[in-house]
Amino acid sequence: MDIRIQKTFEALFALEDVREIFRQSLPNVTSPEEEHSIKEGINKVRKILDDIENCTGTPQVRKIADNINIRSREEMYINIQPIQAAGRLTSEARKALIAYGDGYSVCDACSKPFRLDKIRSPPIGPFHEQLASFLNMDVARVVPGARRGFQAVASTIVNKNDSVIVSALAHYTEFLAVEAAGGIVKEIPVNEHNIVTADLTAEKIEAVKRETGKLPVLVIIDHFDYQYANEHDVKDIAKVAHQYDIPFLYNGAYTVGIMPVDGKDIGADFVVGSGHKSMASPAPSGVLATTNEWAPKIFRTTQMVGDVTKRKFGVKEVEMLGCTLMGSTLIGMMASFPTVRERVHNWEEEVKKSNYLIDGLLAIEGSRVLSEYPRKHTLSKIDTSGNFDIVAHGHKRKGFFLSDELSSKGIVGEFAGATRMWKLNTYGLSWEKVHYMVDTFQEVAEKYKIQVHRTDHFDGNK
Ligand SMILES: *Cc1c(COP(=O)(O)O)cnc(C)c1O
């Protein structure tokens, strides 16, 4: 490992220790002891900086608070972990974490009407407006994860025993949001290509109507599902839902923040995105956006009155439980937003890199891609039972041989021990890293006598 990575963490930590002295001291007054501590602290930082400059030193800090390891995976490796790729923070977001880490840090300038989305300093109110327009919806709120967006909608719309249409590839959090509201999920089966279509949606709605005597109350579809990252026909599905007067929730956990999403064009009544999955934001974060028609229902304000005190809390929104993301989580999301807003326009290039990698894997004899192909997303599911898995059977490390080989070359994030079906995500990797990955996978294959059909036909992508 490059010692400079370790030393960079140590320098940041040492500066935090200096910062702590300022926090403990009187305003504008430092005691001689504090001055001494500051000097000591700075000297420590300076020595660490020398180590960074000269590639010297040994690790001095192994843990945070005794038992928490430093996480340097993103600095040390190429990480292809399926859910982590587009949630990696920008450096602006990391600065936000440092500056706004204190609990209710965003509440400094909170004033009437005392609600998160009304705060203007830092510019949280304007951020909400930008989020809505980014998704081409009317109103947006930040929520602690896409799941909490589903929950707010389900809790508003779904009553006991109501049916909610999801797909056979739906994320488990959709199941749970419906369950929490007392509803029942009904899955649309996928077609032979693992795609959810408008026709299958219509058939399912009809079937539910026949079976229960009632129409479903909500349709939730993932634009790209988490299993194959296949693209589903959200626009036509939204149309079908509306033909039955059923609202449509667009699940953009794998789209909002990485590709352009136009809620109005899709015909979505609700757009849900995940901050920590696709918006380069700290967890838990996400967005729930809706139309002017639905906003008064989903974001209804409290009507409750205390029976003893007669207190009322006027503008607090019930489903948001008043305020949602109160500190560095929100400010980190805001700090990444300018980058996120721009990066969605690079989506085609990201998909090209994804296809380049998949082609490189398919060139290894015995590989298959289980996701739709050519790829339309950076997340893919592949099947290496025909090559790496055969090697694993004869290897003393079994399936771990592949993770051993890859991590020794600086690639991590594939499910350790898996050599049959596994997922990877190339989002945000440079062409240089993608080329390096293809070379590495092919070299590992050749090392174990698996044939690689090298071709030049990828050159167009370079
Ligand atoms: C990851 C994921 C979710 C959950 O997102 P959170 O922001 O973690 O709640 C929901 N749906 C899909 C399709 C996902 O991939």
The ligand as an SDF file (V2000), in Angstrom:
LIG
                    3D

 15 15  0  0  0  0  0  0  0  0999 V2000
  -30.8490    0.4270   -3.5310 C   0  0  0  0  0  0  0  0  0  0  0  0
  -32.2500    0.3730   -3.9620 C   0  0  0  0  0  0  0  0  0  0  0  0
  -33.2760    0.8290   -3.1270 C   0  0  0  0  0  0  0  0  0  0  0  0
  -33.0370    1.2990   -1.7130 C   0  0  0  0  0  0  0  0  0  0  0  0
  -32.4370    2.5720   -1.7000 O   0  0  0  0  0  0  0  0  0  0  0  0
  -32.1350    3.2990   -0.3150 P   0  0  0  0  0  0  0  0  0  0  0  0
  -31.7980    4.6960   -0.7120 O   0  0  0  0  0  0  0  0  0  0  0  0
  -30.9860    2.5730    0.3240 O   0  0  0  0  0  0  0  0  0  0  0  0
  -33.3600    3.2160    0.5170 O   0  0  0  0  0  0  0  0  0  0  0  0
  -34.5550    0.8070   -3.6100 C   0  0  0  0  0  0  0  0  0  0  0  0
  -34.8360    0.3530   -4.8380 N   0  0  0  0  0  0  0  0  0  0  0  0
  -33.8770   -0.0850   -5.6700 C   0  0  0  0  0  0  0  0  0  0  0  0
  -34.2400   -0.5680   -7.0340 C   0  0  0  0  0  0  0  0  0  0  0  0
  -32.5610   -0.0980   -5.2640 C   0  0  0  0  0  0  0  0  0  0  0  0
  -31.6320   -0.5610   -6.0930 O   0  0  0  0  0  0  0  0  0  0  0  0
  1  2  1  0
  2  3  1  0
  2 14  2  0
  3  4  1  0
  3 10  2  0
  4  5  1  0
  5  6  1  0
  6  7  2  0
  6  8  1  0
  6  9  1  0
 10 11  1  0
 11 12  2  0
 12 13  1  0
 12 14  1  0
 14 15  1  0
M  END
$$$$
